[in-house]
Amino acid sequence: MVSGLAANSFVAVLGFAGGLGVGSALAALLIVLDIIPRLAQLAFAYRKSIWFETAVVCGALFWSLADFLEWRLWLPKHPTLIVIGTFDGIFVGMLGAALTEVMNVLPILAKRVRLSRYLVSLVYAMVIGKVTGSLFDWLVFQYMDP
C-alpha cells in the first residue's frame, strides 16, 4: 500500500515538474523571440495582438484537456490527414521562419563560411532538402518494415 502511494506520488511530482519545464520553455520561447508581437506586426494587427495571445493560450489549454481526457474524434482518414498536415506544416514553417529571422541564422552562417554570394542558393537548398526529407519520411520511410 505504501509503495503504491509513494510510486503514485513520485509520478505526480514528476508529471508536474515536466509540465512546469515544458510550459516555462514555451513561455520563454514566445517571450524571448517576440513571436506574437512579430506575428501581429507582420499581419498589421497591432491592436488585435490580444487575439494572438488568446489563441495560443486557448490552443494549449484545449489540447492539454484533449490529451488528459483522451478525447477521440472519428473523421475520414485521408482528408483529415491532409488538413492536419497542412496546418502542422504552416506551424512548423512559421516557427522556423521566426527563429531564423530573429536569430539571423542565415546571414551569420553565410558570412562565416564565406557563402554570402550564394545566400539565395543556400536558402533554396535548405528548402528543397527539407521538402525532400519530409516527403521521403512521409511516403517511404514510415511504410518500411521495422
N, C-alpha and C positions, 0 to 999 in steps of 0.2 A: 504494500500500500504506500509506504513512504517513498520507495524508489520510483514508483509510478508518478507520484506527486512531484518529486524532485525532477524527474525527466520532463514532465509537462511544464513545470516552471522554467526549466532551462530552455526548452523550445520556445516558450512565450517570450522570455527575455531576449533570446537570440533573434526571434522574428521582429520584435520591437526595435532592437538595435539595428537590424538590417534595414527596416523601414526608415528609421531616422537617417541612416547613412545614405540611402538612395534618395530620400526626399531632400536632404541637405545638398547632395550633389546636383540634383535637378535645379534647386533654387539658386545655387552658386552659378551654375551654367547660364541660367536665364538672366541673372543679375550682372555677373561679370562681363558677359559677352553682349549685354544690352540687346538681346534678341527681340523682345517685344517692342521696345521703343524704335528699333531699327525697322521692324516689320511695319509699324504704324507710319514711320517716315516714308517707306517705300510705297505704301498704299495711300499716301496723302490723307491719312486719317488720324491726325494728332489728337483731335478732341474725342475720338472714339477708341482710344487705346485701352480704356477700361473694358471694352468688349473683347479685346485680345487676351487680356489678363483673365477675365471671367471664363473665356473659352478654355484656357489652359487649366485652370483650377477645376472647372466642371468636368473636363475630359479626364483628368487624373482621378477625380472622385468617382465618376461613373465607371471607369474601367477597373478601379480598385474594388468597388462593390460587385461588379460583374465577375471578377476573379474570385473573390471571397465567397460569394453566394452561388458560384458555379452556374450562372445564367447560361442558358442554351437557346439559340435561335436557329431554327432549321430553315435554311434557304437553299435555292438551287446552287449546285456546286460551282459550275464554271462562270456564270455571270457574277456571282458573289466574289469569286477569287479575282476576277478582272477589276472590279470596283475597289476591293480592298487593296489589291496590289498597286493600283494607280494612286490611291491616297497614301499608302506606305511609301511609294517612290517619291511622291511630292514632298512628304515629310522629311525623308532622309536627304533628298536633294536640297531642300531649303536649309536644313540643319548644316549640311556640309558646306553649302554656299556661305552661310552666316559665319561658320568657323573659319573658312578660308578668307573671307573678306575682313573679318575682324583681326585676325592674326597675320594678315598679309603673307600667307604661306608661299604663294606662287612667286611674287616678286623677289622675296628673300631667297627662295630656292634657286630661281633662275640666276640671280646675281652671284650666289655662292659657287655654283657650278659653271658659271660663265656661259649661260644659255639665254641671256636677255634677248638676243636677236630671234630666238626660236620660241618665244613665250607662247605665241598662238598655237604653234605646233605641239608644244608641251601640253597645253590645255586639251587640244583635240586628242592627243594620245591618251591622256588620262580618261577622257570621256569614253573613247572607243574601248579602252581596256576595261572600264567599269561596266559598260553595257555588255561587252562580250563575256566577261566573267559572270555577270548576273544571268545572262541567257544560258550559258553553259550549265550553271548550277541549277537553274530552274527547269531546263528542258532535258538535260542529260544526266547530271550527277545524282539527282535525287531518285532516279529510277534504276541506278546501278545496284547490284546485289551487295550486301554488306560482307 
